[in-house]
């Protein structure tokens, strides 16, 4: 049985128990969200001892070398002394809520104003921390390219009973502050090959990063095909239809296909019916984890290189 030491306090880890689980069980305040090794909110640094290699694998080599690891998927193999990361590692800024707009019955657009330089790519995700004593954190994708004004656009689904989503969509006042950490993720538009065909498939608010990627690509004069398939259970969830339709009308290389599963038209099925051969395509998959996993496999089997498939499964739905 291993010991996990955090801020001078040592705790026994149960067999097979992740570092995060141990610390939370003992009442330690460790940021976390998805608990699946995706959002990286639970990043810790090993000061003494070696974290499991599997808990470092999703991180950049530079972070691995400094002992950083994802505590939610780290089952200690020996005693560990850990600490919260320096915020400089993942980036941090304070932002204010500029505006909030309802895009659909459950979906809101939040425009934030960063108070200092906060470089990012549209399609990456950031972690939001509210200015309450609980320091609750949740991760959201960035839905628009950077602006000269330093604004950041998020799309948030307001989930009944959701601590963070309810606060963001109903309680946070315009002008109020919140903390942002990041950005993270490698699902964004890549310059250098403007003729490359791009296939984008998303469900729900998985549209947010894809809309940002499309805007960025068009801003940078991408001339290759842009095929966007957005799926929702019901038509109410197909937000931004007017905006995306207008973009498609003015950019002949953009095709936008809204899909609803209640009518039997799933976004991934529609995409692969339209594009049966994905050889040479760069593929972006965002939203429901099951869809992302299935579509990733289908895209690969139809010819796309794994290195050209970018995934952003929404393991934590922003509650």
Phi and psi in degrees as a GROMACS rama.xvg file:
@    title "Ramachandran Plot"
@    xaxis  label "Phi"
@    yaxis  label "Psi"
@TYPE xy
-93.5768  161.062  UNK-2
-112.788  135.555  UNK-3
-113.819  120.828  UNK-4
-107.119  127.448  UNK-5
-137.096  120.845  UNK-6
52.031  41.7882  UNK-7
84.7644  -4.5047  UNK-8
-107.29  130.973  UNK-9
-104.349  138.816  UNK-10
-134.489  141.084  UNK-11
-81.0399  130.372  UNK-12
-91.8666  131.533  UNK-13
-70.1998  153.483  UNK-14
-55.274  129.907  UNK-15
76.751  6.17015  UNK-16
-90.898  135.617  UNK-17
-72.5711  153.853  UNK-18
-55.7235  -45.2416  UNK-19
-59.7783  -43.961  UNK-20
-60.8397  -43.2236  UNK-21
-59.74  -48.638  UNK-22
-67.0755  -40.8409  UNK-23
-67.2869  -38.3657  UNK-24
-60.132  -33.2302  UNK-25
-91.5908  8.14813  UNK-26
84.8315  12.8612  UNK-27
-77.887  144.764  UNK-28
-90.2309  93.7028  UNK-29
-118.183  123.39  UNK-30
-58.5063  142.36  UNK-31
-164.357  162.732  UNK-32
-147.828  -80.5186  UNK-33
-74.6799  -28.7965  UNK-34
58.3201  27.7967  UNK-35
-131.049  9.03805  UNK-36
79.0142  22.3485  UNK-37
-108.121  -50.8628  UNK-38
-80.367  -20.3169  UNK-39
69.6953  13.2081  UNK-40
-62.7244  -27.7026  UNK-41
-92.5392  19.4165  UNK-42
-57.0366  127.993  UNK-43
-128.653  165.157  UNK-44
-117.096  130.868  UNK-45
-81.9076  114.235  UNK-46
-84.4376  -37.4074  UNK-47
-136.383  141.06  UNK-48
89.6482  164.09  UNK-49
-109.8  123.892  UNK-50
-72.458  157.029  UNK-51
-58.1897  140.01  UNK-52
-59.2072  -34.4377  UNK-53
-64.3713  -27.7977  UNK-54
-81.5083  -9.28385  UNK-55
-103.754  -17.3916  UNK-56
-54.6654  -39.3149  UNK-57
-72.2626  -7.44075  UNK-58
-95.4938  159.539  UNK-59
-64.0201  153.183  UNK-60
-56.8544  -36.8628  UNK-61
-64.8807  -34.2733  UNK-62
-75.9986  -38.4658  UNK-63
-58.8453  -42.6899  UNK-64
-63.477  -24.9271  UNK-65
-92.3422  3.97248  UNK-66
87.7172  12.1574  UNK-67
-76.3198  148.269  UNK-68
-157.748  163.052  UNK-69
-92.4623  109.118  UNK-70
-68.8774  -21.5874  UNK-71
-73.6972  -18.8427  UNK-72
-119.867  17.7042  UNK-73
-104.276  106.417  UNK-74
-93.7815  109.941  UNK-75
-62.8996  138.155  UNK-76
-100.979  -8.67511  UNK-77
-158.496  177.811  UNK-78
-64.3495  140.58  UNK-79
-130.628  140.685  UNK-80
-113.672  121.708  UNK-81
-126.024  161.483  UNK-82
-146.775  157.997  UNK-83
-67.1817  148.951  UNK-84
-73.0549  154.354  UNK-85
-65.8201  134.074  UNK-86
-62.6494  -18.7971  UNK-87
-66.0279  -22.0122  UNK-88
-65.522  -42.1128  UNK-89
-113.132  0.421066  UNK-90
85.6804  143.882  UNK-91
-155.324  140.618  UNK-92
-152.309  163.086  UNK-93
-99.932  140.829  UNK-94
-133.114  162.284  UNK-95
-119.438  148.603  UNK-96
-77.372  116.341  UNK-97
-84.2403  -44.917  UNK-98
-159.198  161.252  UNK-99
-138.155  130.055  UNK-100
-132.494  132.748  UNK-101
-82.5654  121.292  UNK-102
-96.7912  -25.4771  UNK-103
-157.533  169.857  UNK-104
-49.9611  -34.8964  UNK-105
-117.356  3.26635  UNK-106
-120.631  132.082  UNK-107
-124.172  143.397  UNK-108
-97.5586  123.942  UNK-109
-109.189  127.705  UNK-110
-107.423  119.624  UNK-111
-108.239  150.588  UNK-112
-113.904  110.27  UNK-113
-69.8583  140.436  UNK-114
-88.5911  -5.4535  UNK-115
-153.755  174.516  UNK-116
-56.7391  131.512  UNK-117
-144.826  79.1574  UNK-118
-64.9635  141.887  UNK-119
-160.319  168.432  UNK-120
-112.796  141.709  UNK-121
-59.8728  133.569  UNK-122
106.372  -23.565  UNK-123
-72.2829  172.984  UNK-124
-123.142  155.007  UNK-125
-124.994  158.863  UNK-126
-106.472  127.581  UNK-127
-98.9682  132.822  UNK-128
-121.011  126.59  UNK-129
-82.9382  153.268  UNK-130
-87.387  58.2347  UNK-131
-120.2  168.209  UNK-132
-62.0655  -26.1222  UNK-133
-78.7681  -18.6946  UNK-134
59.6435  32.8937  UNK-135
-56.6104  138.678  UNK-136
-125.942  143.897  UNK-137
-146.65  155.298  UNK-138
-107.471  140.869  UNK-139
-140.135  145.418  UNK-140
-79.9733  151.112  UNK-141
-89.3184  127.152  UNK-142
-102.874  5.87791  UNK-143
-153.4  152.552  UNK-144
-64.7316  163.526  UNK-145
-59.9547  150.977  UNK-146
-120.537  161.763  UNK-147
-64.5061  -24.1046  UNK-148
-83.7592  -7.83764  UNK-149
78.1155  27.5783  UNK-150
-87.512  154.535  UNK-151
-132.45  128.439  UNK-152
-106.771  128.9  UNK-153
-123.655  149.198  UNK-154
-114.495  121.558  UNK-155
-120.863  126.732  UNK-156
-85.1512  123.33  UNK-157
-83.1324  108.564  UNK-158
-97.3328  127.578  UNK-159
-52.9556  125.648  UNK-160
81.0548  -1.26612  UNK-161
-72.5869  125.298  UNK-162
-64.0458  -51.6891  UNK-163
-78.8301  -45.9923  UNK-164
-63.8124  -38.5183  UNK-165
-65.2925  -40.7948  UNK-166
-63.0235  -45.39  UNK-167
-68.241  -40.7006  UNK-168
-87.4382  -22.8657  UNK-169
-126.418  -29.0024  UNK-170
-108.157  -34.1947  UNK-171
-64.6672  124.972  UNK-172
-86.0229  146.789  UNK-173
-58.3415  131.064  UNK-174
96.8874  -14.0333  UNK-175
-73.8972  155.602  UNK-176
-95.2034  154.883  UNK-177
-155.037  159.162  UNK-178
-95.0841  143.5  UNK-179
-122.655  135.292  UNK-180
-122.977  141.715  UNK-181
131.531  -149.063  UNK-182
-78.4553  165.327  UNK-183
-139.411  166.517  UNK-184
100.82  149.259  UNK-185
-115.378  19.423  UNK-186
-95.0343  86.6483  UNK-187
-153.19  169.299  UNK-188
-70.1872  133.53  UNK-189
-107.232  124.381  UNK-190
-76.4351  167.571  UNK-191
111.971  -19.8642  UNK-192
-143.4  77.6977  UNK-193
-68.8935  -9.25422  UNK-194
-97.3434  -2.93202  UNK-195
-65.9079  130.379  UNK-196
-72.6805  137.502  UNK-197
-119.579  128.617  UNK-198
-111.057  125.18  UNK-199
-125.709  122.534  UNK-200
-127.151  126.418  UNK-201
-144.448  156.982  UNK-202
-126.011  145.927  UNK-203
57.1365  -135.751  UNK-204
-77.0542  6.37514  UNK-205
-63.4328  -11.6832  UNK-206
-66.4481  -28.8311  UNK-207
-54.5171  -58.0127  UNK-208
-63.8996  -33.6034  UNK-209
-68.4241  -40.2781  UNK-210
-62.0466  -39.4714  UNK-211
-64.9219  -41.651  UNK-212
-63.347  -43.0275  UNK-213
-64.162  -45.5149  UNK-214
-59.1222  -43.1459  UNK-215
-63.6722  -45.1087  UNK-216
-60.8755  -44.5535  UNK-217
-68.0905  -37.3876  UNK-218
-60.9155  -30.9782  UNK-219
-98.782  21.3318  UNK-220
60.6816  42.093  UNK-221
-66.8659  130.044  UNK-222
-107.749  -14.0472  UNK-223
-72.6418  167.073  UNK-224
-60.7604  137.269  UNK-225
-121.356  109.908  UNK-226
-113.174  110.744  UNK-227
-108.991  127.28  UNK-228
-122.277  117.188  UNK-229
-115.817  125.359  UNK-230
-114.617  149.326  UNK-231
-151.053  156.996  UNK-232
-64.7071  -40.4357  UNK-233
-129.474  162.581  UNK-234
-63.7244  -26.2021  UNK-235
-59.6182  -26.3583  UNK-236
-86.9366  -3.27132  UNK-237
-89.323  73.5629  UNK-238
-85.7202  166.18  UNK-239
66.6835  18.8266  UNK-240
-61.3646  -43.6789  UNK-241
-64.2337  -44.791  UNK-242
-64.5751  -46.4608  UNK-243
-68.5111  -35.6042  UNK-244
-63.9339  -39.4168  UNK-245
-66.4162  -40.0895  UNK-246
-62.4112  -43.2624  UNK-247
-64.6576  -33.6674  UNK-248
-69.4005  -29.7227  UNK-249
-99.415  -7.55811  UNK-250
-128.733  99.5047  UNK-251
-59.6759  -20.5062  UNK-252
-83.5757  -4.77605  UNK-253
-102.205  127.088  UNK-254
-118.87  127.351  UNK-255
-117.191  123.701  UNK-256
-125.503  105.423  UNK-257
-80.6113  143.693  UNK-258
-137.582  143.607  UNK-259
-126.878  131.306  UNK-260
-69.4497  -23.408  UNK-261
-67.6198  -23.476  UNK-262
-96.7629  5.67193  UNK-263
85.8887  7.0988  UNK-264
-108.509  96.7071  UNK-265
-84.6121  145.561  UNK-266
-61.3221  -44.3649  UNK-267
-68.8437  -39.4201  UNK-268
-63.9678  -42.7249  UNK-269
-64.124  -38.7983  UNK-270
-64.3396  -46.7843  UNK-271
-78.1405  -19.6645  UNK-272
-70.6954  -37.569  UNK-273
-77.4639  -32.0307  UNK-274
-128.79  80.7892  UNK-275
-71.2869  -22.0179  UNK-276
-117.537  110.823  UNK-277
-98.9081  13.5607  UNK-278
-57.93  128.328  UNK-279
85.0339  -7.51441  UNK-280
-85.5349  147.046  UNK-281
-98.6646  128.973  UNK-282
-117.971  131.816  UNK-283
-119.069  127.285  UNK-284
-127.411  122.296  UNK-285
-140.296  143.668  UNK-286
119.05  -132.777  UNK-287
-52.1641  125.093  UNK-288
-58.6309  -38.2456  UNK-289
-65.8311  -41.8992  UNK-290
-63.1544  -45.0567  UNK-291
-59.7081  -46.4451  UNK-292
-63.9375  -45.3454  UNK-293
-65.684  -44.15  UNK-294
-68.5662  -32.6865  UNK-295
-61.6552  -44.2525  UNK-296
-65.3212  -44.1402  UNK-297
-63.8391  -42.531  UNK-298
-62.1415  -40.4757  UNK-299
-65.9724  -46.3448  UNK-300
-65.668  -23.0775  UNK-301
-92.1462  6.48052  UNK-302
121.099  -15.1165  UNK-303
-70.7589  140.273  UNK-304
-72.6239  142.471  UNK-305
-57.9894  -32.8784  UNK-306
-70.6307  -13.0471  UNK-307
-103.732  9.81953  UNK-308
-110.759  118.301  UNK-309
-111.21  126.938  UNK-310
-120.728  145.702  UNK-311
-141.568  77.2448  UNK-312
-73.5602  130.365  UNK-313
-84.9117  76.4133  UNK-314
-64.5294  -43.83  UNK-315
-100.21  124.443  UNK-316
-89.1803  26.1393  UNK-317
74.6204  26.3431  UNK-318
